[in-house]
Amino acid sequence: MQIQNMTALEVGAAIRNGSLTVTEAVTQALDAAESSNARTNAYITICREKALAQAEQVGQQIANGSLTSPLAGVPIAIKDNICTKGVRTTCASRILENFEPVYDATVMQKLQAAGMIAIGKVNMDEFAMGSTSETSYFGATRNPWDLEKVPGGSSGGAAAAVADRSAVIALGSDTGGSIRQPASYCGVTGFKPTYGTVSRSGLVAYASSLDQIGPIGKDAADCAAIMDIIAGSDPMDATSLAETPTEFLAGLTGDVKGLRIGIPSECYANAGLDAEVAAKTKAAADTLAEAGAIVEEISLPFLDYVIPAYYIIATAEASSNLSRFDGVKYGFRSNSYTGLTDLYRATRSEGFGKEVKKRILLGTFVLSSGYYDAYYRKALKVKALIKQKFDEVFSQYDLILCPTAPTTAPAIGQSLANPMAMYLSDIFTVSVNIAGLPGISIPCGFDAAGMPIGVQLIGKPLGDKTVLQAAYAYQQRTDYHKQEAK
């Protein structure tokens, strides 16, 4: 039995009914990852020996009944900013090129307890700073639908691996759209949970108030099944919520009758929105309306302010978080320095890439004493206003529907040559992180060149199950998520 076009839940079911062994599933996934990596560069590290050893153990536990998760035995790819004990976690950066954590992230502990098996660490923008997965020290990842195009970012390796069928499912992280935007570009499903529902313990921080781990899979049901495993309070994460939604998979009925969905007029008036993207996402709204949802136009007047506010907050937090990489405690250390201060300077100059340095400098600037009030404090005020406006909308609506990204995937090199265009590719996603909301990107069609288009569904705080339910209902009525990259 070939797992290439199976969902994670289908692989799990085949393992439970005996038509597929865990070792067979993991071996197929490893072979696919190794054979496709020369094409897409989706993986930084492939863990064949460790994965096969774990597969044998998990197979025995499933047989004796001690593992009962519907995803027990299913192979999974992990973004390379999530700590994995004994397996290098590089953040796609030279400064952590050979870093091996001494502990597993909380999400990794939960996946292992459920019997899921990590087959490798997938490529990303360096320290999750980018929207194309081109800033990686290990080279750019390519989009399986067109190898001359980017897969999006920063979780581009995870999205590309799922799209290329070299991963059944993957874990990514989302700071300003880093799960949803690459899911859109690669024609897969990417879910960003409510902030605090999934532990960030063991996630290498970019912007702590915005980062959130979430799944990338073939469909919403797979994402719901992963959420049943990884969601929950964690004493190791001070921002973890005490109470979180449960039974994500069981809540998928496919019924959206009476669900109130708002479509922001500002998104469709945006000058950068491609006409084909607009048409396909509006058609997705029509599909949900035909299924019984109530779809109406709404206003989100803050759209022009989300990118400036996001990048001020994110870079400020990055400046603080990345100060720990000093060449002393762990990671890369320069060989050319003449004192402690020079060690810091040389290590960071040689160890960080251009985009990371740019964001550290910007973050340090907006936090400086002369500019703190003018930039950072003002950005926090804008953040509060955005959250307030979302609260007003969600007092009347259950979901918001809009494009995930303004265009389909750009060509490799195009965005790096025009950084502003790269930053604006996140215009429809960053407000979700600013307000801590759940959001999902699901495939809703293709452009004239055959590149995938994603539609985004955004929910109220802790409305994760409603978001997944609507996405599942849409995918029950369409087959875009079943299309395979050629």
C-alpha positions in Angstrom: 0.0 0.0 0.0 1.4 3.4 -1.1 0.9 6.3 1.3 1.8 9.0 -1.2 -1.7 10.3 -1.8 -3.2 9.3 1.5 -4.2 11.7 4.3 -2.6 11.3 7.7 -5.9 9.9 9.0 -6.0 7.4 6.2 -2.5 6.3 6.9 -3.4 5.9 10.6 -6.5 3.8 9.8 -4.5 1.6 7.5 -1.9 0.9 10.2 -4.7 0.1 12.7 -6.5 -2.3 10.4 -3.2 -4.1 9.5 -3.0 -3.3 5.8 0.1 -1.2 6.5 2.8 -1.5 9.1 4.4 1.4 10.8 7.8 0.6 9.4 6.4 0.4 5.9 4.7 3.8 6.3 7.9 5.4 7.8 10.1 3.9 5.2 8.0 5.1 2.3 8.0 8.6 3.8 11.8 8.6 4.3 12.3 7.4 0.7 10.1 10.1 -0.6 11.8 12.8 1.4 15.3 11.7 0.2 14.3 11.3 -3.4 12.4 14.6 -3.7 14.9 16.7 -1.7 17.2 17.4 -4.7 14.2 18.8 -6.4 12.6 21.0 -3.7 15.2 21.3 -0.9 12.4 20.9 1.6 14.4 19.1 4.2 17.5 20.2 6.1 17.9 17.0 8.1 16.3 13.6 7.4 16.3 11.2 10.4 16.2 7.7 8.9 17.9 5.7 11.6 16.1 7.4 14.5 12.7 7.2 12.7 13.0 3.6 11.8 14.0 2.6 15.4 11.0 4.6 16.7 8.7 2.9 14.1 9.5 -0.5 15.4 8.7 0.5 18.9 5.5 2.2 18.0 4.4 -0.7 15.9 4.7 -2.9 19.0 2.7 -0.4 21.1 -0.1 -0.3 18.6 -0.2 -4.1 18.5 -0.5 -4.4 22.3 -3.1 -1.7 22.5 -1.1 0.9 24.4 -1.3 3.5 21.6 -4.8 4.3 20.4 -4.5 7.7 18.7 -5.9 7.8 15.1 -2.5 9.2 14.1 -0.4 6.6 15.9 2.4 5.4 13.6 2.0 8.3 11.1 5.2 9.9 9.9 5.4 13.7 10.3 7.9 16.5 9.2 8.9 19.1 11.7 9.9 22.8 11.0 13.5 23.3 11.9 12.8 25.9 14.6 11.1 23.3 16.9 13.5 21.7 19.3 14.1 18.0 18.8 16.3 16.2 21.4 19.5 14.8 19.8 18.5 16.0 16.3 19.9 19.3 15.1 17.6 22.3 15.2 19.2 24.9 12.9 16.5 27.6 12.4 18.0 27.5 8.8 20.8 29.6 10.2 24.6 29.3 10.2 24.6 30.4 13.8 22.8 27.1 14.8 24.1 24.9 12.0 25.3 22.1 14.4 23.1 22.8 17.4 21.5 19.7 18.9 18.9 20.5 21.7 19.1 18.5 24.9 15.3 18.4 25.2 12.2 18.0 23.1 9.7 20.9 22.6 6.4 20.2 24.3 4.7 19.5 21.0 7.3 16.9 20.2 6.7 15.2 23.5 3.0 15.1 22.7 3.5 13.8 19.2 5.8 11.0 20.5 3.3 10.1 23.3 0.6 9.7 20.6 2.9 7.5 18.5 3.7 9.9 15.7 7.2 9.6 14.1 9.3 12.6 13.0 11.1 11.8 9.8 13.0 15.0 9.4 13.4 18.7 10.0 12.1 20.9 7.1 13.6 24.1 5.6 12.4 27.6 6.4 13.4 31.2 6.2 16.2 31.9 8.6 14.8 32.3 12.1 11.4 32.4 10.5 12.2 35.8 9.1 10.8 35.9 5.5 7.9 35.1 3.3 9.5 33.0 0.7 11.9 30.4 2.3 14.7 31.9 0.3 16.6 33.3 3.3 17.7 29.9 4.6 21.5 29.3 5.1 20.9 25.9 3.5 19.5 27.3 0.3 16.0 28.2 -1.0 13.1 25.8 -1.0 11.3 25.4 -4.3 7.5 25.2 -4.9 6.6 21.7 -6.2 3.9 23.2 -8.5 6.6 25.2 -10.3 10.3 24.8 -9.3 11.0 28.3 -10.4 8.6 29.7 -7.9 8.9 30.1 -4.1 6.8 27.9 -1.7 6.1 30.9 0.6 7.4 31.2 4.1 8.6 31.0 6.6 7.2 27.4 6.8 7.9 26.9 3.2 9.7 23.6 3.7 6.7 22.1 5.6 4.2 23.2 2.9 6.4 22.1 0.0 7.0 18.7 1.6 3.2 18.1 2.1 2.5 19.4 -1.5 5.3 17.2 -2.9 4.0 14.2 -1.1 7.3 13.8 0.7 5.5 14.3 4.1 2.1 13.1 5.1 1.7 16.0 7.4 3.9 18.6 9.0 4.3 21.0 11.9 5.1 24.6 11.2 5.0 27.9 13.1 3.1 31.1 12.2 4.3 34.6 13.3 2.5 36.7 10.7 1.1 34.1 8.2 4.0 31.7 8.1 1.8 28.6 8.0 -1.1 30.0 6.0 0.7 31.9 3.3 2.9 28.9 2.2 -0.1 26.6 2.4 -1.8 29.0 0.0 1.2 29.0 -2.4 1.6 25.2 -2.3 -2.1 24.2 -2.5 -2.3 22.5 1.0 -4.1 23.2 4.2 -2.5 25.2 7.0 -4.0 26.0 10.4 -2.8 28.7 12.8 -4.5 28.1 16.2 -5.6 30.7 18.8 -2.5 32.2 20.5 -1.9 30.1 23.6 -3.7 27.0 22.7 -0.5 25.2 21.6 2.6 25.4 23.8 5.5 27.4 22.5 7.9 25.7 24.9 10.8 24.5 22.7 9.9 26.8 19.8 12.9 29.0 19.0 11.4 32.4 19.4 11.2 35.1 16.7 8.4 37.3 18.1 7.1 35.8 21.3 3.7 37.6 21.4 2.9 36.5 17.8 4.5 33.0 17.3 2.2 30.0 17.3 2.9 26.4 16.3 0.3 24.7 14.0 -0.2 21.9 11.4 0.1 21.9 7.7 -1.7 18.9 6.1 -3.6 17.8 3.0 -7.0 18.7 4.5 -8.8 20.2 7.5 -9.5 16.8 9.1 -5.8 16.0 9.3 -5.2 19.4 10.9 -8.0 18.8 13.4 -6.5 15.4 14.3 -3.1 17.0 15.0 -4.7 19.6 17.1 -6.3 16.9 19.3 -2.7 15.9 20.1 -0.8 19.1 20.5 -3.4 21.5 22.0 -3.5 22.1 25.7 -2.2 24.0 28.7 1.5 23.7 29.4 3.2 24.8 32.7 6.4 25.3 30.7 4.8 28.1 28.7 3.7 31.2 30.6 1.5 32.3 27.7 -0.3 28.9 27.5 -4.0 29.2 28.1 -5.5 27.4 31.1 -8.5 26.2 29.1 -8.4 25.4 25.4 -10.8 23.8 22.9 -10.9 20.0 22.7 -12.2 17.3 20.4 -11.4 19.1 17.2 -11.7 16.0 15.0 -15.0 14.9 16.6 -16.5 18.4 15.9 -16.2 18.1 12.1 -19.8 17.5 10.9 -19.7 19.4 7.7 -22.7 21.5 8.7 -22.4 25.3 8.3 -26.1 26.2 8.2 -26.7 29.5 9.9 -23.0 30.3 10.3 -22.4 34.0 9.8 -19.4 34.9 7.6 -18.1 38.4 6.9 -16.2 39.4 3.8 -14.0 42.5 4.3 -14.5 45.0 1.5 -11.1 46.4 2.1 -9.4 43.2 1.1 -11.0 43.2 -2.3 -10.4 46.9 -2.8 -6.6 46.3 -2.2 -4.6 47.4 -5.2 -2.2 44.5 -4.9 -5.0 41.8 -5.1 -4.8 39.7 -8.2 -8.0 39.4 -10.1 -7.9 35.6 -10.3 -7.3 35.4 -6.5 -10.3 37.7 -5.9 -12.5 35.6 -8.2 -11.6 32.2 -6.7 -11.9 33.4 -3.1 -15.3 34.9 -3.7 -16.4 31.7 -5.4 -15.3 29.9 -2.1 -17.7 32.2 -0.2 -20.5 31.3 -2.6 -19.8 27.6 -2.0 -20.2 28.1 1.8 -23.4 30.2 1.1 -24.8 27.4 -0.9 -24.2 25.1 2.0 -26.3 27.3 4.3 -23.9 29.9 5.6 -24.9 33.6 5.7 -22.3 35.6 3.8 -22.3 39.4 4.1 -19.8 42.2 3.4 -18.1 43.8 6.4 -15.4 46.5 6.9 -12.0 46.1 8.5 -10.7 49.7 8.2 -7.3 49.0 9.8 -5.9 47.0 6.8 -3.4 49.8 5.8 -1.9 49.8 9.3 -1.4 46.0 9.9 2.0 45.7 8.1 3.7 48.7 9.8 2.4 47.7 13.2 3.3 44.0 12.7 6.9 44.7 11.6 7.6 47.2 14.4 6.3 44.7 17.0 7.9 41.6 15.4 11.3 43.2 14.9 11.4 44.7 18.4 10.8 41.3 19.9 13.2 39.6 17.5 15.9 42.1 18.6 15.4 41.0 22.2 15.0 37.3 21.5 18.1 36.9 19.2 20.4 38.7 21.7 21.0 35.2 23.2 23.0 34.2 20.2 26.4 35.6 21.3 28.9 32.9 20.5 29.3 32.1 24.2 26.5 29.8 25.3 25.8 27.7 22.2 25.9 27.7 18.5 28.4 29.2 16.1 31.4 31.2 17.3 33.6 33.3 15.1 37.3 32.5 15.1 38.3 36.2 14.5 37.8 38.4 17.5 39.9 40.4 20.0 37.7 40.7 23.0 34.2 40.0 24.3 32.5 42.8 22.5 34.3 41.9 19.3 33.3 38.2 19.8 29.6 39.3 19.9 30.0 41.5 16.8 32.0 39.0 14.7 29.8 36.0 15.7 26.6 37.8 14.8 28.0 39.3 11.6 29.2 35.9 10.3 26.4 33.8 11.8 23.2 35.7 10.9 22.0 36.3 7.3 21.1 39.6 5.7 17.4 39.5 6.4 17.9 38.6 10.1 20.4 41.4 10.5 18.0 43.8 8.9 15.2 42.9 11.3 17.5 43.0 14.4 18.7 46.5 13.4 15.1 47.7 12.8 14.0 46.2 16.1 16.9 47.7 18.1 16.1 51.1 16.5 12.4 51.1 17.4 13.2 50.1 21.0 15.9 52.8 21.4 15.2 55.5 23.9 14.7 58.2 21.3 12.2 56.3 19.3 10.4 53.9 21.7 7.3 56.2 22.0 7.2 57.2 18.4 7.3 53.6 17.0 7.0 50.7 19.4 4.5 52.2 21.9 2.4 53.5 19.0 2.4 50.1 17.3 1.1 48.5 20.6 -1.7 51.0 20.6 -2.6 50.1 17.0 -2.5 46.4 18.0 -5.1 47.1 20.7 -7.3 49.0 18.2 -7.1 46.0 15.8 -8.1 43.6 18.5 -11.0 45.9 19.5 -12.2 46.0 15.9 -12.1 42.3 15.6 -14.1 42.0 18.8 -16.8 44.2 17.3 -17.0 42.2 14.1 -17.1 38.9 16.0 -20.0 40.1 18.1 -22.0 39.8 14.9 -20.2 37.2 12.8 -18.7 33.7 13.4 -16.0 33.9 10.7 -14.2 36.2 8.4 -13.4 35.1 4.8 -10.7 36.7 2.7 -7.8 35.8 0.4 -4.8 34.3 2.2 -2.3 36.1 0.0 -2.8 38.8 -2.7 -1.2 36.8 -5.4 -0.1 33.2 -6.2 3.6 32.3 -5.6 6.1 34.7 -7.1 9.3 33.6 -8.9 12.4 32.8 -7.0 14.5 36.0 -6.5 11.6 38.3 -7.2 10.7 39.1 -3.6 14.3 39.4 -2.4 14.9 42.0 -5.1 11.8 43.9 -3.8 11.6 43.5 0.0 8.5 45.7 0.3 6.6 43.4 -2.0 7.6 40.4 0.2 6.4 42.2 3.3 3.1 43.1 1.6 2.5 39.5 0.7 1.4 39.0 4.4 -1.1 41.9 4.4 -4.1 39.5 4.8 -2.5 37.3 7.4 -0.6 39.4 10.0 -3.7 40.9 11.7 -4.7 37.3 12.8 -1.4 37.1 14.8 -1.7 40.6 16.1 -5.1 39.8 17.6 -4.2 36.2 18.6 -7.0 34.7 16.5 -7.3 31.3 14.8 -7.0 31.1 11.0 -6.8 28.6 8.3 -5.8 28.6 4.6 -7.4 26.1 2.3 -7.0 25.6 -1.5 -9.8 27.1 -3.5 -8.6 26.9 -7.1 -5.8 27.7 -9.5 -4.7 30.6 -11.6 -4.2 30.5 -15.4 -0.7 29.3 -14.9 -1.9 26.4 -12.8 -0.6 27.8 -9.5 -2.7 27.2 -6.3 -4.8 29.9 -4.7 -5.8 29.8 -1.0 -8.8 31.2 0.8 -8.5 32.2 4.5 -11.0 31.7 7.2 -10.5 33.6 10.5 -12.3 32.9 13.7 -12.9 34.6 17.0 -10.6 33.8 20.0 -10.9 30.1 20.9 -13.1 29.7 17.8 -10.7 27.1 16.4 -13.3 24.4 16.1 -15.6 26.7 14.1 -12.7 27.6 11.7 -11.9 23.9 11.2 -15.6 23.0 10.8 -16.1 25.6 8.0 -12.9 24.5 6.2 -14.0 20.9 6.5 -17.4 21.7 5.1 -15.9 23.5 2.1 -13.5 20.6 1.4 -16.4 18.2 1.6 -17.9 20.1 -1.4 -14.7 20.7 -3.4 -11.6 18.7 -4.5 -9.0 21.4 -4.8 -7.2 20.0 -1.8 -6.9 16.6 -3.5 -5.0 18.0 -6.5 -1.4 16.9 -6.8 1.6 19.0 -7.8 3.0 17.6 -11.1 
